Structures are given as structure tokens and as C-alpha cells.
């Protein structure tokens, strides 16, 4: 889940999309 945490901070829109 580390990747998700890092990704959310860097590309929150990308993850939510």
C-alpha cells in the first residue's frame, strides 16, 4: 500500500480518476 500512499500525494487526480 506504500505505492498508493505515495501516488495519492503525487497524483491524487490520477488515482481518483
Secondary structure in CASP SS format (residue, H / E / C, confidence):
PFRMAT SS
TARGET T0000
AUTHOR 0000-0000-0000
METHOD secondary structure of the structure
MODEL  1
X C 1.00
X H 1.00
X H 1.00
X H 1.00
X H 1.00
X H 1.00
X H 1.00
X H 1.00
X H 1.00
X H 1.00
X C 1.00
X H 1.00
X H 1.00
X H 1.00
X H 1.00
X H 1.00
X C 1.00
END
